[in-house]
Amino acid sequence: MDIIKAKDIIIDFIGKKLEGTGIEGAVVGISGGIDSALVAYLSVEALGAENVLGIHMPEASTPESEIEDAKKVAEALGIDLKVVDITSVLEGYRSAMPDIEDTSAYVDGNLKARIRMSMLYYYANMLGRVVMGTGNKSEILLGYFTKYGDGGVDMEPIGDLYKTEVWKMSKILGVQESILEKAPSAGLWEGQTDEEDLGVSYETIDKVLQPILAGEGRERVHLKLGVPMEDINSILLRVRSNLHKRATPPIAHLDDLRDDWLS
């Protein structure tokens, strides 16, 4: 892929999506990770620094380094950054729902993502702006996001960039080394990393997904790339089982029960 050309297409996409809507600005949840950093950079290119608000939403287990990296992104771009600690909101849920103490880190992590989505939309509604998504193509295809959490956005600027392409574009745009080099993490629980959750590296995921989407069979991909069939099957199982995350909620259609109003 021509990364420079891809960058220009995304910037043009952002501008055109807002054109004629009366909306001039965007809100970006800046986690301190590479995806949100890239979206912030692209949003500033498209809309101007004065029209982009960054929001960092740490909680008790968030490493200080994540907060510092979020601040570095905002400083480099010259955008306003609000740091909103969601610990008390999480505690509010825990006190209202006693059973929450018995949930897994996964369930608790999804709650954090949905709280963050609510915060982003609060500011977006208050300021008359849109919420920028930070999901990349690899994550979206795998369903590696929280439904109505980080998947609840107005647009996905980098949604057609594989994770490995996100790294390439971020490097070209000058995203900080501390962000480029860190292990990808959704920050949903202490010590969590994406690749450990997925059981496969993003490099392998992208190598498998690209030929599969181009119509290659899994056996051919296995033989050509040398990726273990176990990993290929794991990746494709995630794609199939998470299709619901990328679809409109199903509706029970009742049109056949209604009288034909034309008759």
Secondary structure, 3 states (H helix, E strand, C coil): CCHHHHHHHHHHHHHHHHCCCCCCCEEEECCCCHHHHHHHHHHHHHHCHHHEEEEECCCCCCCHHHHHHHHHHHHHHCCEEEECCCHHHHHHHHHHCHHHHHCCHHHHHHHHHHHHHHHHHHHHHHHCCEEECCCCHHHHHHCCCCCCCCCCCCECCCCCCCHHHHHHHHHHHCCCHHHHCCCCCCCCCCCCCHHHHHCCCHHHHHHHHHHHHCCCCHHHHHHHHCCCHHHHHHHHHHHHHCHHHHCCCCCCCCHHHCCCCCC
